């Protein structure tokens, strides 16, 4: 019996799934900038908010379809990952070209169908948490020195050995960079050393091409010991409000209005602003508060599927990758959670000023 290639397998899955998608009725796009729509798309998928997800798709397809398809590819690895690898594969197949999308009902039907499936899917952010650890944890430079000057063969041996997931990721990144000066390029030799199957190998290589990030490689690495639990409680979401037709939680540091609101909060009299001014230098303070907002609001998930490793990486990302003492991080995150209503007031002021 002939072996079915991974892209053929995932194409079969999406064709089968597409037969269940409803016929899309054209709607007027929500009046959002491409940056607002892209932010809303990702946050709505994280929260399992199908209506908001579809609004964001309508808006982005009318203003910046290339950004929309690229963002769906990143979301698949960043927010779904190990929790639903077959769906990740279907997203990559959908990204391969318009011919397939036309055969499945056209750009809008496929975009709405894929985005809705992402919103309804179980979710796992372990790969993105691991990427944050690699980029921001204070111990990483020390770990990286262990692999300085290693030959390609020794790096592969290290990746396949009995290292922690963080150490193996550092070695894998160095090997990938040495091969092609880009960590989004995933050499076959590296995946062979990880011992992953053909489907995960294809996801990593095709995903690296489509997203131009290291996330697909990290998903492959984490797949060796995912340890996922079947049930996790949903994250606790701060109370949200509607601001000019969009949810406040979509206005974070990745939008112009969200950045302005964070700066306004930082200049105010809230407890989190006073703590930040009393504890941290001015340079980088707004970025620090923005990172805190991500951790307590915009990075939260509904239908989270995680295991001990993912939970440990999340804790590291939240407490040890802010560039501050973990005790200060705990206090900052607690105060930021309490300050979300005040941040929403700032968002209202900013949006009102922008719209005048």
C-alpha positions in Angstrom: 0.0 0.0 0.0 1.6 3.3 -1.1 2.5 5.8 1.7 0.4 9.0 1.8 2.6 12.1 1.9 1.9 14.6 4.7 0.7 17.4 2.4 -1.7 14.9 0.7 -3.0 13.8 4.1 -3.6 17.3 5.3 -5.2 18.3 2.0 -7.5 15.3 2.3 -8.4 16.5 5.8 -9.2 20.1 4.7 -11.2 19.0 1.7 -13.3 16.8 4.0 -13.6 19.6 6.6 -14.5 22.2 4.0 -17.6 20.1 3.0 -19.0 21.0 6.4 -18.4 24.7 6.3 -21.4 26.9 5.7 -21.8 29.0 2.5 -20.5 32.4 3.4 -22.9 35.4 2.9 -20.9 38.6 2.1 -20.9 41.1 5.0 -19.7 44.7 5.3 -16.2 44.7 6.8 -15.8 46.1 10.3 -14.1 49.6 10.1 -10.7 48.6 11.5 -7.1 49.4 10.5 -5.2 46.3 9.3 -3.2 46.4 12.6 -6.4 46.5 14.7 -7.9 43.7 12.7 -4.8 41.5 12.9 -4.7 42.0 16.7 -8.4 41.3 17.0 -8.1 38.1 14.9 -5.4 36.6 17.1 -7.0 37.6 20.4 -10.4 36.4 19.4 -9.1 33.1 18.3 -7.3 32.7 21.6 -10.5 33.4 23.4 -12.6 31.1 21.2 -14.7 34.1 20.2 -16.1 33.0 16.8 -18.1 36.2 16.1 -15.1 38.4 16.7 -12.8 36.1 14.7 -15.1 36.3 11.7 -15.4 40.1 12.0 -11.6 40.3 11.9 -11.4 38.1 8.9 -13.9 40.2 7.0 -12.0 43.3 7.8 -8.5 42.0 7.0 -9.5 40.3 3.7 -10.9 43.7 2.5 -7.8 45.7 3.5 -4.8 43.4 3.6 -5.4 39.7 2.6 -1.7 38.9 2.5 -1.4 39.9 6.2 -4.5 37.9 7.0 -3.2 34.6 5.5 0.3 35.1 7.0 -1.2 35.8 10.4 -3.4 32.7 10.3 -0.2 30.7 9.7 1.6 32.2 12.7 -1.5 31.7 14.9 -1.6 28.0 14.0 1.9 27.5 15.5 1.8 30.2 18.2 -1.6 29.4 19.7 -2.7 26.0 18.5 0.5 24.0 18.0 0.6 20.6 19.8 -3.0 20.8 20.8 -4.2 20.2 17.2 -1.4 19.3 14.7 -3.9 18.1 12.0 -5.5 21.6 12.0 -2.0 23.2 11.8 -1.4 21.1 8.7 -4.7 22.1 7.2 -3.8 25.8 7.7 -0.5 25.3 5.9 -2.2 23.6 3.0 -4.6 26.5 2.7 -1.7 28.9 2.6 -0.1 27.1 -0.4 -2.1 29.0 -3.0 -5.3 30.3 -4.3 -6.1 27.4 -6.6 -6.9 25.1 -3.7 -8.8 27.9 -2.0 -10.9 28.4 -5.1 -11.7 24.7 -5.3 -13.0 24.8 -1.7 -15.3 27.8 -2.2 -13.1 30.8 -2.5 -10.9 33.0 -0.4 -13.6 34.2 2.0 -15.2 30.8 2.7 -11.8 29.2 3.4 -10.6 32.1 5.5 -13.8 32.1 7.6 -13.8 28.3 7.9 -10.1 28.0 8.9 -10.3 30.9 11.3 -13.4 29.5 12.9 -11.8 26.1 13.3 -8.8 27.7 15.0 -11.1 29.6 17.4 -13.0 26.4 18.3 -9.8 24.2 18.6 -8.0 23.3 21.8 -5.0 25.6 22.2 -1.4 25.3 23.3 1.1 28.2 23.5 4.1 26.1 24.6 6.2 26.9 21.4 5.7 30.7 21.8 6.5 30.5 25.5 9.6 28.6 24.7 10.6 31.1 22.0 10.2 33.9 24.6 12.4 32.0 27.0 15.1 31.6 24.3 14.9 35.3 23.5 14.6 36.8 26.9 15.6 34.5 29.8 18.7 35.7 31.6 20.2 32.2 31.6 20.2 31.7 27.9 23.5 33.4 27.1 25.2 31.0 29.6 23.5 28.0 27.9 24.5 29.3 24.5 28.2 29.4 25.5 28.1 25.7 26.1 27.5 25.2 22.4 29.9 27.8 21.1 32.3 26.4 18.6 30.6 23.0 18.4 30.7 21.2 15.1 27.4 20.4 13.3 27.7 16.8 14.2 28.2 17.6 17.9 25.2 19.9 17.8 23.0 17.2 16.3 24.2 14.8 19.0 23.4 17.4 21.7 19.9 17.9 20.2 19.2 14.2 20.2 20.7 13.7 23.7 19.2 13.9 27.2 19.1 17.7 27.4 16.4 19.9 28.8 14.0 21.3 26.2 15.5 24.7 26.6 19.1 23.5 26.0 18.0 21.3 23.1 16.3 24.4 21.6 19.4 26.5 21.9 21.5 23.8 20.2 18.9 23.4 17.5 18.8 27.1 16.8 22.6 27.3 16.6 22.6 24.3 14.1 19.8 25.9 12.0 21.6 29.3 11.9 24.9 27.7 11.0 23.2 25.9 8.1 21.4 28.8 6.5 21.8 31.8 8.8 18.0 31.7 9.5 16.4 29.8 12.4 13.1 29.5 10.3 15.0 27.2 7.9 14.7 23.7 9.3 17.2 21.2 7.9 16.2 17.6 7.5 19.2 16.5 9.4 18.0 18.4 12.5 14.6 16.9 12.3 16.0 13.4 11.9 18.1 14.0 15.0 14.9 14.9 16.9 13.3 11.6 15.7 10.0 13.2 14.6 7.7 11.5 12.2 7.1 12.5 8.6 4.0 14.7 9.4 5.8 16.7 12.0 8.9 17.0 9.8 6.7 18.5 7.0 4.9 20.8 9.4 8.2 22.1 10.6 9.8 22.7 7.2 6.7 24.0 5.5 5.8 26.1 8.5 9.2 27.7 8.6 8.8 28.8 5.0 5.3 30.2 5.6 5.8 31.9 8.9 9.5 32.8 8.7 9.7 32.2 12.4 11.3 29.5 14.6 7.9 28.5 16.0 7.5 25.4 13.7 10.9 24.0 14.7 10.0 24.5 18.4 6.7 22.7 17.9 8.6 19.8 16.4 11.0 19.7 19.3 8.2 19.9 21.9 6.3 17.1 20.1 8.9 14.6 21.5 7.6 15.1 25.1 4.3 17.0 24.8 2.7 15.4 27.9 -0.6 17.1 27.1 -3.5 16.9 29.6 -6.9 16.3 28.1 -8.6 19.0 30.3 -7.3 22.3 31.5 -9.4 25.1 33.1 -9.8 28.2 31.0 -7.6 31.1 31.9 -9.3 33.7 34.0 -10.1 36.7 31.8 -10.4 40.2 33.2 -13.8 41.8 32.6 -13.9 43.3 29.1 -15.7 46.3 27.6 -16.7 47.5 24.1 -14.8 50.5 22.8 -15.9 52.0 19.5 -17.2 48.6 18.2 -14.2 46.5 19.3 -13.3 44.8 22.5 -10.7 46.5 24.7 -8.6 43.4 25.0 -7.7 43.7 21.3 -6.0 47.0 22.0 -2.7 45.9 23.4 0.9 46.9 22.7 0.7 45.6 19.1 -1.6 48.4 18.0 -0.9 52.1 17.9 -3.9 52.9 20.1 -3.0 50.2 22.6 0.5 51.5 23.0 -0.9 55.0 23.5 -3.3 53.7 26.2 -0.4 52.0 28.0 1.7 55.1 28.0 -1.3 57.1 29.4 -1.8 54.5 32.1 1.9 54.7 33.0 1.6 58.5 33.5 -1.5 58.2 35.7 -2.0 57.5 39.4 -3.0 53.8 39.4 -1.2 51.5 41.8 0.6 49.7 38.9 1.8 53.1 37.5 3.1 54.2 40.9 4.8 50.8 41.4 6.4 51.0 38.0 7.7 54.5 38.5 9.1 53.7 42.0 10.7 50.5 40.9 11.9 50.6 37.3 13.9 53.1 35.2 11.9 55.2 32.8 13.6 53.7 29.7 11.7 50.6 28.8 8.9 51.1 31.3 6.2 51.4 28.7 7.4 48.2 27.1 7.4 46.4 30.5 3.8 47.4 31.2 2.9 46.3 27.7 4.5 42.9 28.3 2.5 42.7 31.6 -0.8 43.5 29.7 0.0 40.6 27.3 0.5 38.2 30.2 -2.7 39.1 32.1 -5.1 39.9 29.3 -4.3 39.5 25.6 -2.2 36.3 25.8 -4.9 34.3 27.7 -6.5 31.2 26.2 -9.9 29.5 26.3 -9.8 25.7 25.8 -6.2 25.5 26.8 -4.6 22.1 26.5 -1.3 21.8 28.4 1.0 19.5 30.2 3.6 19.9 32.9 6.3 21.0 30.4 4.0 23.7 28.9 3.0 24.9 32.4 6.6 25.2 33.4 7.4 27.1 30.2 4.5 29.4 30.8 5.6 30.2 34.3 9.1 30.9 33.1 7.8 33.2 30.4 5.5 35.1 32.8 7.9 35.5 35.7 11.5 35.2 34.5 11.5 36.8 31.0 10.5 40.4 31.9 14.0 41.4 32.7 13.1 42.1 36.3 13.3 40.1 39.6 10.6 37.4 39.7 9.2 38.8 42.9 8.8 42.2 41.2 7.2 40.4 38.2 4.6 38.7 40.4 3.7 42.0 42.0 3.6 43.8 38.6 1.3 41.2 37.1 -1.0 41.3 40.1 -1.2 45.1 40.0 -1.7 45.1 36.2 -4.6 42.6 36.5 -6.3 44.9 39.0 -5.6 47.9 36.7 -7.4 46.6 33.6 -10.5 48.8 34.3 -8.2 51.9 34.4 -6.4 50.7 31.3 -9.8 50.5 29.6 -10.6 54.0 30.6 -7.3 55.1 28.9 -8.3 53.1 25.8 -11.6 54.9 25.7 -9.9 58.3 25.9 -7.4 57.4 23.2 -10.0 55.9 20.8 -12.2 59.0 21.3 -9.3 61.3 20.6 -8.3 59.4 17.5 -11.9 59.4 16.1 -12.4 63.1 16.5 
